[in-house]
Amino acid sequence: MSPVATAHDVLRVEGLTKHYPGGILAADNVGLTAAAGELIAIVGESGSGKTTTLKAINRLIEPGAGSILFQGRDVMSLEAHDLRREIGWVMQGDGLFPHLTAAQNIALTPRLLKWEPARIAARVDELLELVRLDPADFRDRLPHLMSGGQRQRIAIARALAAEPPLLLLDEAFSALDPVTRAGLQEDFVALQERLQFAAVMVTHDMAEALLLANRILVMKDGRVVQTGTPSDLVNRPANAYVTELLAAPAKQARAVAALEQAP
Amino acid sequence: MSDQLAEAFTVLPDYLGGHMRLSMAAIACAILISLPLGILAARKKWLAGPALGIAGTLQTIPGLALLALMVPVLGGTIGFAPAFVALTLYGILPVLRNTIVGLQGVDPVVREAARGVGMTQSQSLIEVELPLALPTIVAGIRTAVVWVVGAAVLATPVGAASLGNYIFAGLQTRNWTAVLFGCVASALLAILLDQIVRSYEIAARRRNRVMAALSTLAGIILIGGALLPGWLDTAARSTVAGDQAEAIGLEGRVVVVGSKPFTEQFILAALFERVLEAEGAIVRRRDGLGSTVAFDALASSGIDVYADYSGTLWANVLNREDNPGRHRIIAETSAALLNDYGILSLGSLGFENAYGFAMSREGADRLGVTSIAGLAGERVTIGADSEFFVRPEWTGTREAYGLQDATPRPMDSTFMYGAVRDGHVDVITAYTTDGRIAAYDLVILDDPRGILPPYDAMILLSPGAAADDAVAAALAPLVNAITPDMMREANRRVDLDGQTPEQAADWLWGEIGG
């Protein structure tokens, strides 16, 4: 199934190709789109090119050939740091600045965009509420005084601070324990429904992709091997590789189901 | 003892001020160089290797050598400049290394996060990387502070006043109070500065304004307290000098008196100071200069006056190895110094301080020697000041008397007399005016072939001081005024009775009839 272009696309990637020094082809003619309120998951094994694709979007890795349009603008036509201030970024292992408090971490991008201090302060409290942390309690806490789940909530708040139309998540939930992860995933979906930002998420966890994403890109060796809704993938896997990726969650689901039917 | 302590405190403002000025300037400059360099090197990997390599190599040069090397490198300048440059080089490595290590140690995830939220490279550096590397960088600065403040005592031999003046002069004049005073003072200074930097770092990390203000205040008090007396002094002096600029003679004129690092030189410098001050001059002292440092400084008018020995100049400056006799050597040396350097020799102070091969009476009797010739082929150890074994006098003596089997044992001149008395070495190259020759019953061996040149103590004036007659006129009463016995007694008073060089100079001045 090929991506359908619409005028509402926040992000539109076409023919993205990226060679690394040494001739390694990390991304080969990758295409994807994301509309407002949509969550796109990119899954694949390590080295499949999913992170390269994600980081090319906000130019943490300079894209090679192909075009990346963000809100209709070629990302190469903007200064990289200006582009990144308009796109939220959540990374694996939170990436909070250890010397800054929760509020200072969240306030970073608005501060770089030179918002009024009063507007920033109000936004910080609003975001803490959004990610369900008590502002009075968390505002002045340093990252090392929070749990992993709390830190990841701050990281999401930080990414959303400047009201970006697009959020990029690089294995954002994979470092968390299963219970915390499930809670955060649920809250994230609710947040996205409410704020209607587009999101692209890289994950090696097919179950996470199936649960959260509107559409899933499966990548292998730099190429997109299948694009579709979770239901498309489960019912019509394009090849053995996709089937294999789906095997683990399917097996888990069957095991749980079997136990539920037992007396 | 309390005399020595009182004396130590009188000169404290001068030495502490000099020490502080020197180390603060060097540390500040080292930080200014190594912080940007370290930031650059942390980004450009190709730069890190060479930068650390050069800084590390500089660090392996012994401190004293690095300081001494700066004198010829800076064209014979002595005083603040060579010491400052050497100490700056010395302070670069710890700050540079810790800046590079600190910045490279910042978690790559955090650096990517900084880019991810939209920081530019310099925003990431200033807001994220430097704050996170700060504890490591400050640790480097603290190391530099301790090293530089410690190494600044080595500024004395290149003519910059520092707490090392206590140590070098005390070592030579057997004034252990002064040595200890210098060590304790410089150690205290290093510890205090280190603690101030440390508290500043803690304040910065905790963003504690009160603590930051307190440590700034402590720093200002310590640095200001050390520098202020010197400044006030200079201000007062320049006022005097200004008022009396029109006065004749030496009134209000600044004369810099130098000395080499041993007792006799300190006494003579104190004597020159006394005589010049009696004529109204403002005297600055540059004590304990290395032998060639002193001469170069005189030639470049870095110092105005010091005493040197005819034989030393004959061999080291004129590069002569023959021995045409005492008076010809004085005459030819004086002529050459005036012609080649514009240095004016006022003539001999009246005594000779030669190198003499000395043995304990017991040792000389055992070997049955009365002359250096008797040492031919003997496996003896010879103790001498570190200079002697690289001077032409040693090669000359060794060749002439067949001393190839002798083992040279360089040591500080102040220790060699005790060493030969106690049998740790067999022979020493004593200074013939040293009071310890008689006190320890040492025997001076004859030099039948006249290899060791005569060493008349001569008063030398720099080209600047020789430009008019005032300094020469003031010092003229000292020409031929000191007999060998008088000088020996003055030396003995310091080396054996524990008097200060100033007290010995007072005694000499009384004997001269001033």
Boltz contact constraints between the chains, C-beta under 6 A:
constraints:
  - contact:
      token1: [A, 60]
      token2: [B, 115]
      max_distance: 6.0
  - contact:
      token1: [A, 81]
      token2: [B, 118]
      max_distance: 6.0
  - contact:
      token1: [A, 81]
      token2: [B, 120]
      max_distance: 6.0
  - contact:
      token1: [A, 84]
      token2: [B, 118]
      max_distance: 6.0
  - contact:
      token1: [A, 85]
      token2: [B, 118]
      max_distance: 6.0
  - contact:
      token1: [A, 89]
      token2: [B, 116]
      max_distance: 6.0
  - contact:
      token1: [A, 93]
      token2: [B, 109]
      max_distance: 6.0
  - contact:
      token1: [A, 95]
      token2: [B, 109]
      max_distance: 6.0
  - contact:
      token1: [A, 95]
      token2: [B, 113]
      max_distance: 6.0
  - contact:
      token1: [A, 97]
      token2: [B, 128]
      max_distance: 6.0
  - contact:
      token1: [A, 99]
      token2: [B, 131]
      max_distance: 6.0
  - contact:
      token1: [A, 99]
      token2: [B, 132]
      max_distance: 6.0
  - contact:
      token1: [A, 108]
      token2: [B, 117]
      max_distance: 6.0
  - contact:
      token1: [A, 109]
      token2: [B, 117]
      max_distance: 6.0
  - contact:
      token1: [A, 109]
      token2: [B, 118]
      max_distance: 6.0
  - contact:
      token1: [A, 112]
      token2: [B, 118]
      max_distance: 6.0
